[in-house]
Amino acid sequence: MFYEAPHRIEKCLEDVREVYGDVQVVIARELTKLHQELIRGTVSEVLDGFSHKEPRGEMVVYLSPPVPEQLVPPEDWTDAVMRLTATGISKKEALKILAEKYNIPKRDIYNSLLRPEST
């Protein structure tokens, strides 16, 4: 959350989009005043709105945290489990760690380890 002047808001939002992507944003304009306004949307949507209506007044910008890229599970679970068990943890604990990391059921990883490789 930060304050930005109306003559710099468009450049600021372009910089935000470049660094964090097209995250959700709320622009609180003229807070506690007669013409108070909340502008919500993605950075691109808010910038598009400013192209139709010139930004005016004091602005407080609220950014949503950037969403981390979704982790892609490994092709070969055997290798991932072996790397973890090589550190001294049990196979059961390795399965639990991988299931939590990739947000998938532990049994799915275990079942993939039991399946013979297709040739």
Order of alpha helices (4+ residues) and beta strands (2+ residues): beta-alpha-beta-beta-alpha-beta-alpha-alpha-alpha
